[in-house]
Amino acid sequence: MLDESKSATLAEMNQAKVEDLDFPGLKAAGRSAEEQAASILEAMTFEEKAGFISGYKSLGIRALPRLGLPSVWMSDATSGVRSYGPAAAFPSGVAMAASWDRQLIARAAGSIAETARAKGISILLGPGVNIARIPTCGRNFEYFGEDPFLAGEMAAAYISACSKKGVICTVKHLAANNSEYDRHKISSDMDERTLRELYLPAFETAVKKGGATALMTAYNPINGVWASENRRLITDILRGEWGFEGMVISDWNSLYSTSGPMNAGMDLEMPQARWLSRERIQKAVESGEVPQQKLDDMCGRILRTLFTAGVYSRPVKDTDSREFHEEHNKRALQTAEAGIVLLKNNNKALP
């Protein structure tokens, strides 16, 4: 997902976090997340809105200093928090799933979330719930296996635990991203039954049971329509059928136009502005390709997601949490041990 050559340096991100501590935040005691988001949205200029829907320093959501809101930081979470210095290394998704233990996964996720908060991270880029369908897929290790039910249950436990710690999980990659080969171009084609029974159930469970508030779209087209431009997937199914009210972000450099994602229901381009640059957005709005309301909706969903999680009502870093300690190591070891699977070659299927 992350192109390391283009990612912000650790020093840059740390410096940005230090600067963020100077922001006063929003003084809005007693107001709902919806009301807080609406208040900020009403005060935003067109320039601020256009800049808010694209990434900042590769792993962040842009600050709104005029309105007292700091940058918000993300981290990959395949085996725990990554790119922000030392952290406990947890087993990958497929090992976690092999435990079939929801409570164990929840405890592991809680430890990962504690580390994230201690490091000033509010959004984890995971879990991944794509189904292991192609043995040569290089990222099968980070998913929860080939069973949509198991993947959904593990994801729900993971997400719920992180949410209790105030950390947002980003479920990925919606949808049918089951091979890394040429995934910017190759379309995942299937009938409706296959889509519903194999490729969507884990996402649906993550939303309905896990309470997911962020999802990431895939690189690939689905039946010829880019995932990031797939209105039926993002708006009709995800938001309409499943009742998802959170934000939808792109995988890194996975947008292919300006009007397509905006009209489909996307919210945030990562890692930085390319197709959703201020200039392109302004041109799309002025030409009538994209209604102004779409831009407002995108900003509103991002703001509402962050306010709901309490991101803007707390310090950037949780000083009561520890970035790295022995308890996390013990929990990682317990999780790894629970994922060990013993296979017996009773019928001599293997030489």
Secondary structure, DSSP 4 states (H G I P E B T S, - for coil): ---GGGSPPHHHHHHHHHHHTT------TT--HHHHHHHHHHH--HHHHHHHTBEETTTEEPPBGGGTB--EEEEE-TTS--SSS----PPPHHHHHHTT-HHHHHHHHHHHHHHHHHTT--EEE--B------TT-TTGGGS--S-HHHHHHHHHHHHHHHHHTT-EEEEEEETT----TTTTT--B---HHHIIIIISHHHHHHHHTT---EEEE-SSEETTEEGGG-HIIIIIIIIIIT---SEEEPPTT----SHHHHHHT--BBSSS-STT-HHHHHHHHHHTSS-HHHHHHHHHHHHHHHHHTTGGGS-SS-TTS-SS-HHHHHHHHHHHHHT------TT----
